[in-house]
Amino acid sequence: MSAPAAAGLVDPADRGHLDVQPIVLRRIVEYAADQVPGTLRHERRLAGIDVGEAGASARVSVGSGDPLAVDVRLELTLRYPARVRAVVEAVRAKVGEELTRIAGFHVRTMTVTVAGLRESPTPGASPRIPL
């Protein structure tokens, strides 16, 4: 009898498995994308009323075949002026790293849509009121 079995410990292979829901993967992707310099959280408005901020928006689907592969569709807003290709490549790298580090998944495909380029809000500046 081995020492771990004698001590009452369970072999790691016999402990079961972990299921990570797609919504968790989506949150990891969105958070990682928002951490990249050059991306921008922007205000959300509904009928002209401020309803908070929004950052990157993602759709994640687990690939068929490889259960640890995901397909990502990501929409983001970038700061203006920005080097779009450089920021998007940094987002791709960061998202891939974080999915692997946190959940053990890897990106099979990633489609990135830049939904807008906006100036960074300056602290202390008065908000623009549409007329």
N, C-alpha and C positions, 0 to 999 in steps of 0.2 A: 504494500500500500504506500502511495506517495505521501510526502509530508503535508501538502495542502489538503489532500483528502482526509488525512488523519486528523487534521486540525479543524475539520468541519467546514472548510471553505469550498465554494462551488467553482468548478472550472469555468473560466470566462466564456468558453464556447457554449456552455450549457445555460447561460443566463437569459437567453432570449434575444429579441431584436428591438430596435427603436424605429418607429415610424415618424417621419417628419412631414407634417401636412403642408400642402402647397402654399397656404397663406403665410406660414412661417418663412418659407423660402422667399416669398414675395416681399415680406418685410425686411429680410436680410438684404435683398437686392436694392430696394428703395433706400434703405439707410446707407448702404455702402456708396451708392451713386451720389447721395446728398453730401457725403463727406469729401468728395473730390473738389479741389479748388477749381473754380470756373463754373461750377453748377450753381444754380440759384433757386432758392425757395421763393415763391411768389404769392401774392395775396390772392385769395379766392373771393369772388364776389358773386352774389346771387341777387338779381334784380337791383343792382347798384348798391347792395348792402354788403359790407365787409363781413365775411364768415370765416376768417382765419387764413392760415397759410397752407400752401401745398408745395411739395417738392416733387421728386421723381415719382412717376407712376409706372408700375410694372405689371405684367402678366407672366406667370411662370407655369409651365406645364412639364410634368415629369415625362421624360422620353420613354418611348416603347423600346423594348429590347434591353437596354442598360438601365436598371432601376436607379442608378445614381447620376444619370445624365439629365440635364434640364434644358429646356428651350425658353429663352427669355425675350420678351418684347418690352422695351423700355422707352418711355417718353420723358424728356427733360427740357428744362429751360436753362439756357446758359447766360452768363454775364456778357454784356456788350461793352467794349469790343472783346472778342475772344478768339482764340485759335481753335476753331471748331474741331478739326481733326485731332489735334493734340489732346483736347479735353475728352473727346469721345474715346480715344485710345486709353487714356488714364482711367476713365469710367469702366471700360471693359476689363482692364487689368484688376482694378480694385474689386469689382463685383465677383470676378472669378476667384480671387484670393479669399475673399470673405465667405463665399459659399463653401469653398473647400475647407477653410479653417474652422468655421462654426458648425457646419452641418455634414461635411464629408461628401458633398455633391460637386459635380463639375459641370461647366457650361458646354453644351453641345453646340447650340447656335444662339446668337444674340443679335437682335435687330434693335438698333437705336434710332429713335426719331427725335430730332431737335424741334420742339414745338414752338420755341421762341427765343429771341435774343433780347434781353432787357438790361437797362442800366442798373447798377447796384444802387439801392437806396442809400442816400447819404444821411448820417445821423444828424438830427436836429433840423432837417429840411422839412418844410411844410408839405403835406401831401397835396397832390394835384387834384383839383375838383373838376370833374367834367362839366362842361356847360351845355 
